Amino acid sequence: MTTTCEQRAVPTALPARRAWLAVMSVALGAFVIVTAEFIPVGFLPRIAESLDVSLGTAGLMVLMPGLSAAIAAPLMFVRAGKIDRRKVIAGLGGLVALSNAIAAIAPNFAVVLLGRILLGVAIAGFWTVVTPVGPKLVGPRAGTHATSIIVTGVSAGTVVGLPAGEVLGNLLGWRLTFAVAAVAAAVIVVAQLFLLPSISSDEHTRVRDLVQVLRAPFALVGIIATAVAFIGQFGASTFITPLLTEHVHMGEGGAVTALLFGYGAGGILGTLVGGPLVARSRVATFALAAAGVGVALIALPMLGTTKVAVGIAVVAWGVIWGLIPLTAQVWMLRAMPHAQEAASAVNVSNMQISIAIGSAVGGLLVDNAGLVPVYVIGGAIVITSALFASIAGRRAQRALTGPSLEV
């Protein structure tokens, strides 16, 4: 498959050690920005009580970054053009720090949402430009490994944000938790300015390149499957803390914190060990992982107050979910190897609008029907994505003719 949007790795002539440190700084930036996106999930009930809003309304803190990122990603792709990616990455990291600082000092919920909207803009730009940066830092021969490190930072952030919010929220309160996130983002920006060289982009950033991604059959299947999986996942996971405290009756102490840490650790484990599975088959890995997540979501509320069983299910959920963001990223990069920034921009919009839809639907359900329907419906939706990926993905895979596309 070819496109008019061709990307080549541009050597930066960095010493090997500094090049890999630069890759790590980008991965850490990805980790912090994604962690910041999901960190409120761990203390939504506290924010709802503190700012006098309903739990469903507090869920807008997850919806708004996703919505603003979905809108901003195509715009950021087109506007980024050939701007030095070092400046883009550091500037977006600064915006992450600012957005968290605004949330930390916000006098009311509306100002908190303003900070979250700014975070969404930063997420859009960051995810769009960082994935293709790896090969430009270390050269094409080690480019795949560099990209996997950066993607692991993204994937780890999606699962660490939740337990980090719970732990820091318990220890520091939600305002200081946002302040810690702001400081962490600022520190990483300083490291990136020191470690990253000037990084040019030779990819033509045009709106029609985004359209070409949507017209590629294998990419389109991945987009749809990812959207459905993310809607189901985040419709449920946004409200994991109230499920554990109100439905399972674990209380708000160390048990919930430990379990959320188990969920996060499981997610990181799934991301790390999933590499060989993803390399073997994107379609099969995605379908099996989505089916597993769906079963876990449906099972959780059915286990009632059986705390050991719930704990096992939550950790298993984390491990299996850790495979999905990684698989979705690699799926898009392999589907559009000559238009990776365009593919990343579309993938960002897709994931973020799906997170927004999922958290919005979850908020409506939890306010009007309770917690159990959120998990049962969310699980059914994720299982649907598994079936779609398995059937449509294999058909699109067979239709591929380009020898460079290994799916």
Secondary structure, DSSP 4 states (H G I P E B T S, - for coil): ---S-----------HHHHHHHHHHHHHHHHHHHHHHHGGGGGHHHHHHHTT--HHHHTHHHHHHHHHHHHHHHHHHHHHTT--HHHHHHHHHHHHHHHHHHHHH-SSHHHHHHHHHHHHHHHHHHHHHHTTHHHHHH-GGGHHHHHHHHHHHHHHHHHHHHHHHHHHHHHH-HHHHHHHHHHHHHHHHHHHHHH-------S---HHHHHHHHHSHHHHHHHHHHHHHHHHHHHHHTTHHHIIIIIS---SSHHHHHHHHHHHHHHHHHHHHHHHHHHH-HHHHHHHHHHHHHHHHHHHHHTTT-HHHHHHHHHHHHHHHTHHHHHHHHHHHHH-TT-HHHHHHHHHHHHHHHHHHHHHHHHHHHHHT-HHHHHHHHHHHHHHHHHHHHHHHHHHHHH---TT---
